[in-house]
């Protein structure tokens, strides 16, 4: 109960300090608005994995909540549920650790820094942890219904983030040691009966011509195609080799692989914050062995998800903290046990550690940075001074969202516009450039454009509305 209430309180604090939503959130909310107005089929025309938006639209239609309030409600509920599940799992892993687990869950930056965001990950994290907790219970008792509940939870998690499907092979890998017996094979079949039946049904639908392709699934399968991964990796290795002196292609491959892996691990440690420090003490490393023995589903999921992140890094050539955060959630029991061992060994530091984590807890959700109030001011001006059919370029589509003009995605950056790569003939341009940008000044002179309005927040961040 403490974890649930503490999580809700932190989420409310985070949401109350947010001035505007993130870009992804604006897209989800705009898709949900279209669903409310035009029906569910419109969601798939606007976004290729719109299940979260469909949930928001259904909640708004049934309960009557505004879409943004519905999104905050579900994100708060999922985050609180995730916190409770992690405490329950940690208590199974280390008896008597409930309060320590609560402290770790509510302070780990990887999870709590996103409390103020409307993101699909909250739902994915929640249902993934439901599946893993059910898997721990299934390992003890077995049962067809429990196995079906595990796979159903994975399917629900995948409706938020498709990468959650890796839980299925992760759980199967946990059973490698049991496959020497006939009973082990029966349990493996029991665990995977539902996904096997689903694959068979999809195969029959495809053969009958009734199979409906989902672009997101097609893209995901293409991303994990070993041939495509190797070609992308080789392309990156060629670029690395081109800047190395006296090193061949093989060296470039090694440098690239270990460089990408190290980048992920460094980000993983950074997202753990001070909670990773107890693991610097070698005497606490025994917690890693206990984690592998008692929570093997979590350990295998951690390993496979790290591989997925490496593949994504190679394919997309970028990574962000939000994608890595699931790695940190999976090791909350390990971080809790290491913290407990550290505080028992250094009892005098225990109060200082608790105080430090409480400060981190607050820092995760309370920001002292100036809010983006100028976004709302610019959106209000656009709504009042332009027509809906005016062609307007938005460097940040959130301004269009708050102006009630949808969420236009042009694929053209502001820098591309001011360097002459724009051929759309926009009537207005809404830039988030700094006003002293040299390229922007040259572009204004060449186009005979001028700044119509300028909006600033307390931090000096600027939005420019430009037109003739």
The 8 nearest C-alpha neighbors of each residue, nearest first, counted from 0:
[[1, 3, 2, 4, 83, 5, 6, 79],
 [2, 0, 4, 3, 5, 101, 6, 83],
 [1, 3, 5, 0, 101, 83, 4, 6],
 [4, 2, 79, 0, 6, 1, 5, 83],
 [5, 3, 7, 1, 6, 2, 0, 8],
 [6, 4, 8, 2, 7, 3, 1, 9],
 [5, 7, 79, 3, 9, 4, 8, 2],
 [8, 6, 10, 4, 5, 9, 79, 75],
 [9, 7, 5, 11, 6, 10, 4, 12],
 [8, 10, 12, 6, 11, 7, 13, 5],
 [9, 11, 13, 7, 114, 12, 8, 75],
 [12, 10, 8, 14, 13, 9, 15, 7],
 [13, 11, 9, 15, 10, 14, 8, 364],
 [12, 14, 115, 364, 10, 11, 16, 15],
 [15, 13, 115, 11, 17, 16, 12, 10],
 [14, 16, 12, 13, 17, 11, 18, 115],
 [15, 17, 14, 13, 18, 12, 365, 366],
 [18, 16, 14, 15, 19, 115, 13, 20],
 [19, 17, 370, 371, 372, 16, 20, 15],
 [20, 18, 17, 371, 21, 375, 374, 372],
 [19, 21, 24, 25, 22, 116, 18, 17],
 [22, 20, 24, 23, 25, 19, 116, 117],
 [23, 21, 25, 24, 397, 26, 20, 396],
 [22, 24, 26, 25, 21, 27, 118, 117],
 [23, 25, 27, 21, 117, 26, 22, 20],
 [24, 26, 28, 22, 23, 27, 29, 397],
 [25, 27, 29, 23, 24, 28, 30, 406],
 [28, 26, 24, 30, 52, 29, 25, 31],
 [29, 27, 31, 25, 30, 26, 24, 32],
 [28, 30, 32, 26, 31, 27, 25, 405],
 [29, 31, 33, 27, 32, 28, 42, 52],
 [30, 32, 52, 56, 28, 34, 29, 33],
 [33, 31, 29, 35, 34, 30, 28, 36],
 [32, 34, 36, 30, 31, 35, 37, 29],
 [33, 35, 38, 39, 31, 37, 32, 36],
 [36, 34, 32, 33, 56, 38, 37, 31],
 [35, 37, 33, 34, 38, 32, 31, 41],
 [38, 36, 34, 33, 35, 41, 39, 40],
 [37, 39, 34, 40, 35, 41, 36, 33],
 [40, 38, 34, 41, 42, 53, 37, 35],
 [41, 39, 42, 38, 43, 44, 34, 37],
 [40, 42, 44, 39, 43, 34, 38, 37],
 [43, 41, 45, 40, 44, 39, 30, 34],
 [44, 42, 46, 45, 47, 41, 40, 49],
 [43, 45, 41, 42, 46, 40, 47, 30],
 [44, 46, 42, 43, 30, 41, 47, 49],
 [47, 45, 43, 49, 48, 44, 42, 30],
 [46, 48, 43, 215, 49, 214, 45, 44],
 [49, 47, 46, 50, 215, 43, 158, 159],
 [50, 48, 52, 51, 46, 42, 47, 53],
 [49, 51, 53, 52, 48, 158, 54, 159],
 [52, 50, 54, 53, 49, 159, 55, 119],
 [51, 53, 31, 55, 49, 27, 54, 50],
 [52, 54, 50, 56, 51, 55, 31, 57],
 [55, 53, 51, 57, 52, 56, 58, 50],
 [56, 54, 52, 58, 53, 57, 69, 59],
 [55, 57, 31, 53, 59, 58, 54, 35],
 [58, 56, 60, 54, 59, 55, 61, 53],
 [59, 57, 55, 61, 56, 60, 62, 54],
 [58, 60, 64, 63, 56, 57, 62, 61],
 [59, 61, 57, 63, 58, 62, 56, 35],
 [62, 60, 58, 59, 63, 57, 64, 56],
 [63, 61, 59, 64, 58, 60, 57, 69],
 [64, 62, 59, 60, 61, 65, 58, 66],
 [63, 65, 59, 62, 69, 68, 66, 58],
 [66, 64, 68, 67, 59, 69, 63, 70],
 [65, 67, 69, 68, 59, 70, 64, 55],
 [66, 68, 70, 69, 65, 71, 28, 64],
 [69, 67, 71, 65, 70, 66, 72, 64],
 [70, 68, 72, 66, 67, 71, 64, 55],
 [69, 71, 67, 73, 68, 72, 74, 55],
 [72, 70, 68, 74, 69, 73, 75, 67],
 [71, 73, 69, 75, 70, 74, 68, 76],
 [72, 74, 76, 70, 75, 71, 77, 69],
 [73, 75, 77, 71, 76, 72, 121, 78],
 [76, 74, 78, 72, 73, 77, 10, 71],
 [77, 75, 73, 79, 74, 78, 80, 72],
 [76, 78, 80, 74, 79, 75, 121, 122],
 [79, 77, 81, 75, 80, 76, 121, 74],
 [80, 78, 3, 6, 82, 76, 81, 77],
 [79, 81, 77, 83, 82, 78, 76, 84],
 [80, 82, 125, 78, 84, 79, 83, 77],
 [81, 83, 79, 85, 80, 84, 2, 104],
 [82, 84, 80, 86, 85, 81, 2, 3],
 [85, 83, 87, 81, 86, 82, 80, 88],
 [84, 86, 88, 82, 87, 83, 89, 81],
 [85, 87, 89, 83, 100, 84, 88, 101],
 [88, 86, 84, 90, 85, 89, 83, 91],
 [89, 87, 85, 91, 90, 86, 84, 92],
 [90, 88, 332, 92, 86, 91, 87, 93],
 [89, 91, 94, 87, 93, 92, 88, 97],
 [92, 90, 88, 89, 93, 94, 87, 86],
 [91, 93, 89, 90, 88, 293, 94, 332],
 [92, 94, 90, 91, 96, 89, 95, 336],
 [95, 93, 90, 96, 91, 92, 97, 89],
 [94, 96, 97, 93, 90, 98, 99, 91],
 [95, 97, 99, 94, 90, 98, 93, 100],
 [96, 98, 100, 90, 99, 95, 86, 101],
 [99, 97, 101, 100, 96, 102, 95, 86],
 [98, 100, 102, 96, 101, 97, 103, 335],
 [101, 99, 103, 97, 98, 102, 86, 335],
 [100, 102, 98, 104, 99, 103, 2, 86],
 [101, 103, 99, 100, 105, 104, 106, 98],
 [104, 102, 100, 106, 101, 105, 107, 99],
 [105, 103, 101, 106, 102, 107, 100, 82],
 [104, 106, 102, 103, 107, 101, 360, 111],
 [105, 107, 360, 103, 104, 359, 356, 108],
 [106, 108, 109, 271, 104, 103, 110, 105],
 [109, 107, 111, 112, 110, 270, 106, 271],
 [110, 108, 270, 324, 107, 111, 271, 112],
 [109, 111, 108, 112, 107, 113, 324, 328],
 [110, 112, 108, 113, 114, 363, 109, 107],
 [111, 113, 363, 108, 114, 110, 364, 109],
 [114, 112, 116, 111, 115, 110, 109, 321],
 [115, 113, 10, 111, 116, 112, 13, 364],
 [114, 116, 13, 14, 113, 10, 17, 117],
 [117, 115, 113, 114, 118, 21, 20, 24],
 [116, 118, 24, 70, 74, 71, 115, 119],
 [119, 117, 120, 116, 121, 24, 23, 74],
 [118, 120, 159, 121, 122, 51, 123, 160],
 [119, 121, 123, 118, 122, 124, 160, 159],
 [122, 120, 124, 119, 123, 77, 74, 78],
 [121, 123, 125, 120, 124, 77, 119, 159],
 [122, 124, 156, 120, 159, 125, 126, 121],
 [125, 123, 127, 121, 122, 126, 120, 128],
 [126, 124, 81, 122, 128, 123, 127, 77],
 [125, 127, 129, 156, 128, 152, 123, 124],
 [128, 126, 130, 124, 129, 125, 156, 123],
 [127, 129, 131, 130, 125, 126, 132, 124],
 [130, 128, 126, 132, 127, 131, 133, 125],
 [131, 129, 149, 127, 133, 152, 128, 132],
 [130, 132, 134, 128, 133, 129, 127, 135],
 [133, 131, 135, 129, 134, 130, 128, 136],
 [132, 134, 136, 130, 131, 135, 149, 137],
 [135, 133, 131, 137, 132, 136, 130, 138],
 [136, 134, 132, 138, 133, 137, 131, 139],
 [135, 137, 133, 139, 138, 134, 140, 132],
 [136, 138, 141, 134, 140, 139, 135, 133],
 [139, 137, 135, 136, 141, 140, 134, 133],
 [138, 140, 136, 137, 141, 135, 134, 142],
 [141, 139, 137, 138, 136, 142, 145, 135],
 [142, 140, 137, 138, 139, 145, 143, 146],
 [141, 143, 145, 144, 146, 140, 137, 189],
 [144, 142, 146, 145, 189, 147, 141, 190],
 [143, 145, 147, 146, 142, 148, 149, 141],
 [144, 146, 148, 142, 147, 143, 137, 149],
 [147, 145, 190, 143, 149, 144, 148, 142],
 [146, 148, 144, 150, 149, 145, 151, 143],
 [149, 147, 145, 151, 146, 150, 144, 152],
 [150, 148, 130, 146, 152, 147, 151, 133],
 [149, 151, 153, 147, 152, 148, 154, 146],
 [152, 150, 148, 154, 153, 149, 147, 155],
 [151, 153, 155, 130, 149, 150, 154, 126],
 [154, 152, 150, 156, 151, 155, 127, 130],
 [155, 153, 157, 151, 152, 156, 150, 158],
 [154, 156, 152, 158, 157, 153, 151, 126],
 [155, 157, 123, 126, 153, 154, 158, 159],
 [158, 156, 161, 160, 163, 154, 159, 155],
 [159, 157, 155, 156, 160, 50, 161, 154],
 [158, 160, 157, 123, 119, 156, 122, 51],
 [161, 159, 157, 162, 123, 158, 163, 156],
 [160, 162, 157, 163, 164, 158, 159, 156],
 [163, 161, 164, 160, 165, 157, 307, 304],
 [164, 162, 157, 165, 161, 156, 166, 160],
 [165, 163, 166, 162, 167, 157, 161, 153],
 [166, 164, 163, 167, 168, 162, 169, 303],
 [165, 167, 169, 164, 168, 163, 300, 170],
 [166, 168, 165, 170, 169, 164, 171, 150],
 [169, 167, 171, 170, 165, 166, 172, 164],
 [170, 168, 166, 300, 172, 299, 171, 167],
 [171, 169, 173, 167, 172, 168, 296, 166],
 [170, 172, 168, 173, 169, 174, 167, 187],
 [173, 171, 169, 174, 170, 175, 168, 299],
 [174, 172, 170, 171, 175, 296, 295, 169],
 [175, 173, 172, 177, 176, 171, 178, 187],
 [176, 174, 172, 177, 178, 173, 171, 179],
 [175, 177, 174, 178, 179, 173, 183, 172],
 [178, 176, 183, 174, 175, 179, 180, 184],
 [179, 177, 183, 180, 184, 175, 176, 174],
 [178, 180, 177, 183, 176, 181, 184, 175],
 [181, 179, 183, 178, 182, 177, 184, 185],
 [180, 182, 184, 183, 185, 179, 178, 177],
 [181, 183, 185, 180, 184, 186, 178, 177],
 [182, 184, 177, 178, 186, 180, 181, 185],
 [185, 183, 187, 181, 186, 182, 178, 188],
 [186, 184, 182, 188, 187, 183, 189, 181],
 [185, 187, 189, 183, 188, 184, 190, 182],
 [186, 188, 184, 190, 185, 189, 183, 191],
 [189, 187, 185, 191, 186, 190, 192, 184],
 [188, 190, 186, 192, 187, 191, 143, 185],
 [189, 191, 146, 187, 188, 192, 186, 147],
 [190, 192, 188, 193, 189, 194, 195, 187],
 [193, 191, 195, 189, 188, 194, 190, 196],
 [192, 194, 196, 195, 191, 197, 147, 150],
 [195, 193, 197, 196, 191, 192, 198, 150],
 [196, 194, 198, 192, 197, 193, 191, 199],
 [195, 197, 199, 193, 194, 198, 192, 200],
 [198, 196, 194, 200, 195, 199, 201, 193],
 [197, 199, 201, 195, 200, 196, 194, 202],
 [198, 200, 202, 196, 197, 201, 195, 203],
 [201, 199, 197, 203, 202, 198, 204, 196],
 [200, 202, 204, 198, 199, 203, 205, 197],
 [203, 201, 199, 205, 200, 204, 198, 206],
 [202, 204, 206, 200, 205, 201, 207, 199],
 [205, 203, 210, 201, 209, 207, 202, 206],
 [204, 206, 210, 208, 202, 203, 207, 209],
 [207, 205, 203, 208, 204, 202, 209, 210],
 [208, 206, 204, 205, 209, 203, 210, 202],
 [207, 209, 205, 206, 210, 204, 211, 203],
 [210, 208, 204, 207, 205, 211, 206, 203],
 [211, 209, 205, 204, 208, 212, 201, 207],
 [210, 212, 209, 213, 205, 204, 208, 201],
 [211, 213, 214, 210, 217, 216, 215, 205],
 [212, 214, 216, 215, 217, 211, 47, 48],
 [215, 213, 217, 216, 218, 47, 212, 48],
 [214, 216, 218, 217, 213, 47, 219, 48],
 [217, 215, 219, 213, 218, 214, 220, 161],
 [216, 218, 214, 220, 215, 219, 221, 213],
 [219, 217, 221, 215, 216, 220, 214, 222],
 [220, 218, 222, 216, 221, 217, 215, 223],
 [221, 219, 217, 223, 222, 218, 216, 224],
 [220, 222, 218, 224, 219, 223, 217, 227],
 [221, 223, 219, 220, 224, 218, 314, 227],
 [222, 224, 220, 221, 225, 219, 228, 310],
 [223, 225, 221, 227, 226, 222, 228, 220],
 [226, 224, 228, 227, 223, 229, 222, 230],
 [227, 225, 229, 228, 224, 230, 223, 231],
 [226, 228, 230, 224, 229, 225, 231, 222],
 [229, 227, 225, 231, 226, 230, 232, 224],
 [228, 230, 232, 226, 231, 227, 233, 225],
 [229, 231, 233, 227, 232, 228, 234, 226],
 [232, 230, 234, 228, 233, 229, 314, 227],
 [231, 233, 229, 235, 234, 230, 228, 313],
 [234, 232, 236, 230, 235, 231, 229, 237],
 [233, 235, 231, 237, 232, 236, 230, 238],
 [234, 236, 232, 238, 233, 237, 231, 239],
 [237, 235, 233, 239, 252, 238, 234, 251],
 [238, 236, 240, 234, 235, 239, 233, 241],
 [237, 239, 241, 235, 236, 240, 234, 242],
 [238, 240, 236, 241, 237, 242, 251, 235],
 [241, 239, 237, 243, 251, 242, 238, 248],
 [242, 240, 238, 239, 243, 237, 244, 236],
 [241, 243, 240, 239, 244, 238, 237, 246],
 [244, 242, 240, 241, 246, 239, 245, 251],
 [243, 245, 246, 242, 240, 241, 247, 239],
 [244, 246, 243, 247, 240, 250, 242, 248],
 [247, 245, 244, 243, 250, 248, 240, 251],
 [246, 248, 250, 249, 251, 240, 245, 243],
 [247, 249, 251, 250, 240, 252, 236, 246],
 [250, 248, 252, 251, 247, 253, 246, 236],
 [251, 249, 253, 252, 248, 247, 246, 254],
 [250, 252, 248, 254, 240, 249, 236, 253],
 [251, 253, 255, 249, 236, 250, 254, 256],
 [254, 252, 250, 256, 255, 251, 257, 249],
 [253, 255, 251, 257, 252, 256, 258, 250],
 [254, 256, 258, 252, 253, 257, 251, 259],
 [257, 255, 253, 259, 258, 254, 252, 260],
 [256, 258, 260, 254, 259, 255, 261, 253],
 [257, 259, 255, 261, 256, 260, 254, 262],
 [258, 260, 262, 256, 261, 257, 255, 263],
 [261, 259, 257, 263, 262, 258, 256, 264],
 [260, 262, 264, 258, 263, 259, 257, 265],
 [263, 261, 259, 265, 260, 264, 258, 266],
 [264, 262, 266, 260, 261, 265, 267, 259],
 [263, 265, 267, 261, 266, 262, 268, 260],
 [266, 264, 268, 262, 267, 263, 261, 269],
 [267, 265, 269, 263, 264, 268, 270, 262],
 [266, 268, 264, 270, 265, 269, 263, 271],
 [269, 267, 271, 265, 270, 266, 264, 275],
 [268, 270, 266, 272, 271, 267, 265, 275],
 [271, 269, 109, 267, 272, 268, 108, 266],
 [272, 270, 268, 269, 274, 275, 107, 108],
 [271, 273, 269, 270, 274, 108, 275, 107],
 [274, 272, 275, 276, 271, 356, 277, 269],
 [275, 273, 272, 276, 271, 334, 277, 338],
 [274, 276, 273, 271, 278, 277, 272, 268],
 [275, 277, 278, 279, 273, 274, 280, 272],
 [278, 276, 279, 275, 280, 338, 337, 341],
 [279, 277, 280, 276, 275, 283, 337, 284],
 [278, 280, 277, 276, 281, 275, 283, 284],
 [281, 279, 278, 282, 283, 277, 284, 276],
 [282, 280, 283, 284, 279, 278, 285, 277],
 [281, 283, 280, 284, 285, 278, 340, 279],
 [284, 282, 281, 285, 337, 280, 286, 278],
 [285, 283, 286, 281, 287, 282, 278, 280],
 [284, 286, 288, 287, 283, 289, 282, 281],
 [285, 287, 289, 284, 288, 283, 290, 337],
 [288, 286, 290, 285, 289, 284, 291, 333],
 [289, 287, 291, 285, 290, 286, 292, 284],
 [288, 290, 286, 292, 287, 291, 293, 285],
 [289, 291, 287, 294, 288, 293, 292, 286],
 [292, 290, 295, 288, 289, 294, 293, 298],
 [291, 293, 289, 290, 295, 294, 288, 287],
 [294, 292, 290, 291, 295, 289, 92, 288],
 [295, 293, 290, 297, 296, 291, 292, 298],
 [294, 296, 298, 291, 297, 292, 293, 299],
 [297, 295, 299, 298, 294, 170, 300, 173],
 [296, 298, 300, 295, 294, 299, 329, 301],
 [297, 299, 295, 301, 300, 296, 291, 302],
 [300, 298, 302, 169, 296, 301, 297, 295],
 [299, 301, 297, 169, 303, 298, 302, 304],
 [302, 300, 298, 304, 299, 303, 326, 297],
 [303, 301, 299, 305, 300, 304, 298, 306],
 [304, 302, 306, 300, 305, 301, 299, 307],
 [303, 305, 307, 301, 306, 302, 300, 308],
 [304, 306, 308, 302, 303, 307, 301, 309],
 [307, 305, 303, 309, 304, 308, 310, 302],
 [306, 308, 304, 310, 305, 309, 311, 303],
 [309, 307, 311, 305, 306, 310, 312, 304],
 [310, 308, 312, 306, 307, 311, 313, 305],
 [311, 309, 307, 313, 312, 308, 314, 306],
 [310, 312, 308, 314, 313, 309, 315, 307],
 [311, 313, 316, 309, 317, 310, 315, 314],
 [314, 312, 310, 316, 311, 315, 232, 309],
 [313, 315, 311, 312, 316, 310, 231, 228],
 [314, 316, 312, 317, 311, 313, 318, 310],
 [317, 315, 312, 313, 314, 318, 311, 235],
 [318, 316, 312, 315, 319, 311, 313, 314],
 [317, 319, 312, 320, 316, 322, 311, 308],
 [320, 318, 321, 322, 323, 317, 266, 324],
 [319, 321, 323, 322, 324, 318, 266, 109],
 [322, 320, 324, 323, 319, 109, 113, 325],
 [321, 323, 320, 324, 319, 325, 318, 308],
 [322, 324, 320, 321, 325, 326, 267, 319],
 [325, 323, 109, 327, 326, 321, 322, 320],
 [326, 324, 328, 327, 323, 329, 322, 124],
 [327, 325, 324, 329, 328, 323, 301, 330],
 [328, 326, 324, 325, 329, 330, 109, 331],
 [329, 327, 325, 331, 330, 326, 324, 110],
 [328, 330, 326, 327, 331, 297, 325, 301],
 [331, 329, 333, 332, 327, 328, 334, 326],
 [330, 332, 334, 328, 333, 329, 335, 327],
 [333, 331, 89, 335, 330, 334, 336, 92],
 [334, 332, 330, 336, 335, 331, 290, 337],
 [335, 333, 331, 337, 332, 336, 338, 330],
 [336, 334, 332, 338, 333, 337, 100, 331],
 [335, 337, 339, 333, 338, 334, 340, 332],
 [338, 336, 340, 334, 339, 335, 283, 277],
 [337, 339, 335, 341, 336, 340, 277, 334],
 [340, 338, 336, 342, 341, 337, 343, 335],
 [341, 339, 337, 343, 338, 342, 344, 336],
 [340, 342, 338, 344, 339, 343, 277, 345],
 [343, 341, 345, 349, 346, 339, 344, 340],
 [344, 342, 340, 346, 341, 345, 339, 349],
 [343, 345, 341, 342, 346, 340, 339, 347],
 [346, 344, 342, 347, 343, 348, 341, 349],
 [345, 347, 342, 349, 343, 348, 344, 341],
 [346, 348, 345, 349, 350, 342, 351, 344],
 [349, 347, 351, 346, 345, 350, 352, 342],
 [348, 350, 342, 352, 346, 351, 347, 353],
 [351, 349, 353, 352, 348, 354, 347, 346],
 [350, 352, 354, 348, 349, 353, 355, 347],
 [353, 351, 355, 349, 350, 354, 348, 356],
 [354, 352, 350, 356, 355, 351, 357, 349],
 [353, 355, 357, 351, 352, 356, 350, 358],
 [356, 354, 352, 358, 357, 353, 351, 359],
 [357, 355, 359, 353, 358, 354, 106, 360],
 [358, 356, 360, 354, 359, 355, 353, 361],
 [357, 359, 355, 361, 360, 356, 362, 354],
 [360, 358, 356, 362, 357, 361, 106, 363],
 [361, 359, 106, 357, 358, 363, 362, 356],
 [360, 362, 358, 363, 359, 364, 365, 357],
 [361, 363, 359, 365, 364, 360, 358, 366],
 [364, 362, 112, 361, 360, 111, 365, 359],
 [363, 365, 13, 362, 361, 112, 12, 366],
 [366, 364, 362, 361, 363, 13, 367, 16],
 [365, 367, 368, 364, 362, 16, 363, 369],
 [368, 366, 369, 365, 370, 16, 362, 364],
 [367, 369, 366, 370, 458, 457, 365, 371],
 [370, 368, 458, 457, 367, 371, 456, 372],
 [369, 371, 372, 18, 368, 456, 17, 457],
 [372, 370, 373, 374, 18, 456, 369, 19],
 [371, 373, 374, 370, 375, 456, 18, 376],
 [374, 372, 376, 456, 455, 371, 454, 375],
 [375, 373, 377, 372, 376, 371, 398, 378],
 [374, 376, 378, 373, 377, 372, 379, 401],
 [375, 377, 373, 379, 378, 374, 380, 372],
 [378, 376, 380, 374, 379, 375, 373, 381],
 [379, 377, 402, 375, 398, 381, 380, 376],
 [378, 380, 376, 382, 377, 381, 402, 375],
 [379, 381, 377, 383, 378, 382, 384, 376],
 [382, 380, 378, 384, 383, 379, 385, 377],
 [383, 381, 402, 379, 380, 384, 385, 378],
 [382, 384, 380, 381, 385, 379, 386, 402],
 [385, 383, 381, 382, 380, 386, 379, 387],
 [386, 384, 381, 382, 383, 389, 387, 380],
 [385, 387, 389, 388, 384, 382, 383, 381],
 [386, 388, 389, 385, 404, 382, 390, 403],
 [387, 389, 386, 390, 385, 391, 404, 426],
 [390, 388, 386, 387, 391, 385, 426, 427],
 [389, 391, 425, 426, 388, 427, 392, 424],
 [392, 390, 427, 425, 428, 426, 389, 393],
 [391, 393, 428, 429, 425, 427, 394, 390],
 [394, 392, 429, 395, 396, 428, 391, 430],
 [393, 395, 430, 413, 429, 396, 392, 431],
 [394, 396, 393, 397, 398, 431, 430, 399],
 [397, 395, 399, 398, 393, 406, 407, 394],
 [398, 396, 400, 399, 395, 22, 401, 25],
 [399, 397, 378, 401, 396, 400, 374, 402],
 [398, 400, 404, 402, 396, 397, 401, 405],
 [401, 399, 397, 405, 403, 398, 406, 402],
 [400, 402, 398, 403, 399, 378, 397, 375],
 [403, 401, 378, 399, 382, 400, 404, 379],
 [402, 404, 400, 401, 405, 399, 382, 378],
 [405, 403, 399, 402, 400, 406, 387, 401],
 [404, 406, 400, 403, 399, 407, 29, 402],
 [405, 407, 400, 396, 399, 26, 408, 29],
 [408, 406, 396, 405, 409, 399, 393, 404],
 [407, 409, 410, 406, 396, 411, 393, 395],
 [410, 408, 411, 407, 412, 392, 393, 394],
 [409, 411, 408, 412, 407, 394, 415, 413],
 [412, 410, 409, 415, 413, 416, 421, 394],
 [413, 411, 415, 414, 416, 394, 410, 409],
 [412, 414, 416, 415, 394, 417, 411, 430],
 [413, 415, 417, 412, 416, 418, 438, 411],
 [414, 416, 418, 412, 420, 413, 417, 411],
 [415, 417, 421, 413, 420, 414, 418, 419],
 [418, 416, 414, 442, 419, 415, 439, 438],
 [419, 417, 415, 416, 420, 414, 438, 442],
 [418, 420, 417, 416, 421, 415, 442, 422],
 [421, 419, 415, 416, 418, 422, 417, 411],
 [422, 420, 416, 419, 423, 415, 424, 411],
 [421, 423, 424, 420, 419, 425, 416, 411],
 [424, 422, 425, 421, 390, 392, 426, 420],
 [425, 423, 422, 426, 421, 390, 427, 391],
 [424, 426, 390, 391, 427, 423, 392, 428],
 [425, 427, 390, 391, 466, 424, 389, 428],
 [428, 426, 391, 466, 425, 465, 392, 429],
 [427, 429, 392, 465, 391, 464, 430, 393],
 [428, 430, 464, 393, 463, 392, 394, 465],
 [431, 429, 463, 394, 432, 462, 428, 464],
 [430, 432, 462, 461, 463, 394, 433, 429],
 [433, 431, 430, 434, 462, 436, 461, 463],
 [432, 434, 435, 436, 461, 431, 460, 462],
 [435, 433, 436, 432, 461, 463, 439, 440],
 [434, 436, 433, 437, 440, 439, 432, 438],
 [435, 437, 439, 434, 433, 438, 440, 432],
 [438, 436, 440, 439, 435, 441, 434, 442],
 [439, 437, 441, 440, 436, 442, 417, 418],
 [438, 440, 442, 436, 437, 441, 417, 443],
 [441, 439, 437, 443, 442, 438, 444, 436],
 [442, 440, 444, 438, 443, 439, 445, 437],
 [441, 443, 439, 445, 417, 440, 444, 446],
 [444, 442, 448, 440, 446, 441, 445, 447],
 [443, 445, 447, 441, 442, 446, 440, 448],
 [444, 446, 442, 443, 447, 441, 448, 440],
 [447, 445, 448, 443, 444, 442, 441, 467],
 [448, 446, 444, 445, 443, 449, 467, 442],
 [447, 449, 467, 443, 446, 466, 465, 444],
 [448, 450, 465, 466, 467, 451, 443, 447],
 [449, 451, 465, 452, 464, 463, 466, 448],
 [450, 452, 465, 464, 449, 466, 453, 463],
 [453, 451, 464, 450, 463, 454, 465, 462],
 [452, 454, 463, 462, 464, 455, 461, 451],
 [453, 455, 462, 373, 461, 377, 463, 452],
 [456, 454, 461, 373, 460, 459, 462, 453],
 [455, 457, 373, 458, 459, 460, 372, 371],
 [456, 458, 459, 369, 455, 460, 370, 372],
 [457, 459, 456, 369, 460, 368, 455, 370],
 [458, 460, 456, 457, 455, 461, 369, 433],
 [461, 459, 455, 458, 456, 462, 433, 457],
 [462, 460, 455, 454, 431, 433, 459, 463],
 [461, 463, 431, 454, 430, 453, 455, 464],
 [464, 462, 453, 430, 429, 452, 465, 431],
 [463, 465, 429, 452, 451, 428, 450, 453],
 [466, 464, 450, 428, 451, 427, 449, 463],
 [465, 467, 427, 448, 449, 426, 451, 428],
 [466, 448, 449, 447, 465, 426, 427, 451]]
